[in-house]
Amino acid sequence: EFWAMYEEIYAEMMKEMEQGVIETVDELVNGEDFQSFEEISYNKDFTEFDIKVDPVAYENSFDGFGLMGLAMVSMYYSAFDGKADDNIKATMNIINNETGEEIDTVVFPDDLDDSEGDESSSETSSSKSRRGTWNKSSMPLILAIALSASSGTNWHPK
């Protein structure tokens, strides 16, 4: 047995998830928790984000963790949008707001490091990230939180 949902319910759910990604972007730029984000733009399917930052504020903060939350809602959207597991990614291009230079690129979940702090493996990683390593072991918890926070969509057995 598999689960399906009615087309109109699916469309409503996707619209709500789209709004959730947009609200997350707005909170990163305009909220009080993250001071370095100046502007965030994105493509139509929320798989790539250009994040303009104040470089000094970004390098001297933990604002990079805000990107993990954005990646989670982006990948959650992609999963329900029908992308294959291997194509569920969120690319974050960190751009110096003053010069336009790309400071960093982080691709979630590819750049999550499962070595849990083994510094030698982070050097051989494909990650260009200079913000430290991401830990894959936190992914199930983050996804569980994202799933539990989703709206009460009516699923129907088919």
C-alpha positions in Angstrom: 0.0 0.0 0.0 1.2 3.5 -0.7 0.0 6.9 0.2 -1.2 9.6 -2.2 -2.9 12.9 -1.8 -5.4 14.8 -3.8 -4.0 17.2 -6.3 -5.6 20.3 -4.8 -4.2 19.3 -1.3 -0.8 18.7 -2.8 -0.9 22.1 -4.6 -1.9 23.8 -1.3 0.9 22.0 0.6 3.5 23.0 -2.0 2.3 26.6 -1.8 2.7 26.5 2.0 6.2 25.0 1.7 7.1 27.7 -0.8 6.0 30.3 1.6 8.0 28.7 4.3 11.2 29.0 2.3 10.4 32.6 1.5 9.7 33.3 5.2 13.0 31.6 6.2 14.9 33.8 3.8 13.1 36.9 5.1 13.9 35.9 8.7 17.6 35.4 7.9 17.9 38.9 6.3 15.5 40.9 8.4 15.4 39.0 11.7 17.4 39.8 14.8 19.3 36.5 15.1 21.7 36.8 12.1 23.5 40.1 11.5 25.6 39.4 8.5 23.0 38.5 5.9 22.3 41.5 3.7 20.3 40.0 0.8 19.3 36.5 -0.3 18.2 35.6 -3.8 17.2 32.2 -5.1 16.1 30.2 -8.1 12.5 29.2 -8.7 12.9 25.7 -7.3 14.8 26.8 -4.2 17.9 24.7 -5.0 20.4 27.6 -5.3 20.8 30.6 -3.1 23.1 33.7 -3.5 23.6 35.1 0.0 25.2 38.5 0.1 26.9 39.1 3.5 28.8 41.7 5.4 32.1 39.8 5.2 33.5 40.9 8.6 30.2 40.2 10.4 29.9 36.8 8.7 33.5 35.6 9.5 33.1 36.7 13.1 29.8 35.0 13.8 27.9 31.7 13.8 25.6 33.0 11.1 26.6 30.1 8.8 24.3 27.9 11.0 21.4 29.9 9.7 22.2 28.4 6.3 21.6 24.9 7.6 18.0 25.9 8.5 17.5 27.4 5.0 19.0 24.2 3.4 16.6 22.0 5.4 13.5 23.8 4.2 14.9 23.9 0.7 15.6 20.2 0.6 12.2 19.4 2.2 10.6 21.4 -0.6 12.6 19.6 -3.2 11.6 16.2 -1.8 7.9 17.0 -2.1 8.5 18.6 -5.5 9.4 15.2 -6.8 13.1 15.4 -7.1 15.0 12.1 -6.9 17.0 11.5 -3.7 20.3 12.2 -5.5 19.1 15.5 -6.7 17.9 16.9 -3.4 20.5 19.5 -2.8 20.8 23.1 -1.7 23.7 25.2 -2.9 24.6 28.3 -0.9 26.8 30.8 -2.6 28.2 33.2 0.0 29.0 36.5 -1.6 30.9 39.6 -0.3 28.2 42.3 -0.3 30.9 45.0 -0.9 32.9 43.4 -3.7 30.6 40.8 -5.3 33.3 38.2 -4.7 32.2 34.7 -3.9 33.6 34.0 -0.4 32.4 30.4 -0.1 30.0 27.8 -1.5 28.3 25.2 0.6 26.3 22.4 -1.0 23.9 20.6 1.4 23.9 17.7 2.1 27.1 17.0 0.1 29.3 19.1 2.3 28.1 17.6 5.6 31.1 15.9 7.1 30.5 12.5 8.6 33.9 12.4 10.2 32.5 14.2 13.3 35.4 16.5 13.8 38.2 14.6 12.2 40.2 17.5 10.8 42.3 15.5 8.4 39.2 14.3 6.5 37.8 17.8 6.1 40.9 18.7 4.0 40.1 16.0 1.5 36.4 16.8 1.4 34.9 18.3 -1.7 33.7 21.2 0.4 35.0 24.6 -0.3 33.6 25.7 3.1 36.0 27.6 5.4 33.3 27.8 8.1 34.1 24.4 9.6 32.6 21.0 9.1 28.9 20.0 9.1 27.9 16.9 10.8 25.8 14.3 9.0 24.7 12.8 12.2 22.5 15.8 13.0 20.5 15.4 9.7 17.9 12.9 10.9 17.1 15.1 13.9 16.8 18.2 11.8 14.6 16.4 9.2 12.4 15.1 12.0 11.9 18.6 13.4 11.1 19.9 9.9 8.6 17.1 9.3 6.9 17.6 12.7 6.7 21.3 12.1 4.9 20.9 8.8 1.2 21.7 8.5 -1.4 19.1 9.2 -1.9 18.1 5.5 -4.5 15.4 5.0 -3.0 12.3 3.5 -5.2 9.6 2.1 -4.5 6.0 1.4 -5.1 5.1 -2.2 
